[in-house]
Amino acid sequence: MAFIDYYKILEVDKKATEAEIKKAYRKLARKYHPDLNPNDKEAERKFKEINEANEVLSHAENRKKYDDYGENWQHAEGFEKSKQQRQYQGNGQQGGFGGGGFGGGGDFSDFFESMFAGRASGGGGRRSAQFKGQDFNAELHLELKDVYTTHKRTLTINGKNIRITIPAGVENGQQIKISGMGGEGAGGGPKGDLYITFTVANHTNFKLDKHNLYATVDLDLYTALLGGEITADTFDGKVKLTVKPGTQNGTKVKLKGKGFPVYKKEGEFGDLYLTYQIQIPTNLSEKEKELFAELATLRKS
């Protein structure tokens, strides 16, 4: 029977620490656990290999024996018996393996059985590992107007309907976690989590920057010159604005609290910035041309 490289099976270096070995084992055991891979013979085989490797490398005494003999494992028992005999003669007591043994019983390779002299059936009584269930990932597409107010949505994840609350102000690319809504755990472990990533499309006339909104407002030349009152759109309705006489093109006005809601801060909003874009009249009548010419003359005098 061939030598088995347990380090290779757990995908760790021979100098790996106990914590690194534990982390690698848990990752691989979860990946190939039979409960997560039903009717998958290859996953079942890998799972057995991973557990066997962990039985050796996660115990200091067994790992030392494995590291000491390696390719010479066939002679390990002879070396061990000689060492035990020397301990007996030197100390007047019987040597041998320290306590602990292996929990979990049978299902080990011939290599394991031979190298560790059947210790696989020891009574360590270790519990089988518990693994958190698989995390689910979902993407939810929304419009900007959808996230202006807090509302509920029903999602179908792996055939199961899940009703969630979407807080106002959720941003494009933002991810939220819903604990315990993932896959079932293995070995009595907890359920996985559900991660939802929001894709928020903006098909409005407003530009969003953090919590502030920006838009342009067309302003006719006469109102810009003489002043007056106009109606402008905000994200949640219309407002009346007073325009000062002589307003210049590109003038900006700020409407405090008329921007976008701040995520999970009830009642807090950004601001709305409107930029006036003066419209120059076209297709002037002859009378209008005369009046503008007269106005030009007056401005020059």
Secondary structure, 3 states (H helix, E strand, C coil): CCCCCHHHHHCCCCCCCHHHHHHHHHHHHHHHCCCCCCCCHHHHHHHHHHHHHHHHHCCHHHHHHHHHHHHHHHHHHHHHHHHHHHHHHHHCCCCCCCCCCCCCCCCCCHHHHHHCCCHHHCCCCCCCCCECCCCEEEEEEEEHHHHCCCEEEEEEECCEEEEEEECCCCCCCCEEEECCCCCCCECCCCCCCEEEEEEEECCCCCEEECCEEEEEEEEEHHHHHHCEEEEEEECCEEEEEEECCCCCCCCEEEECCCCCECCCCCCCECCEEEEEEEECCCCCCHHHHHHHHHHHHHHHC
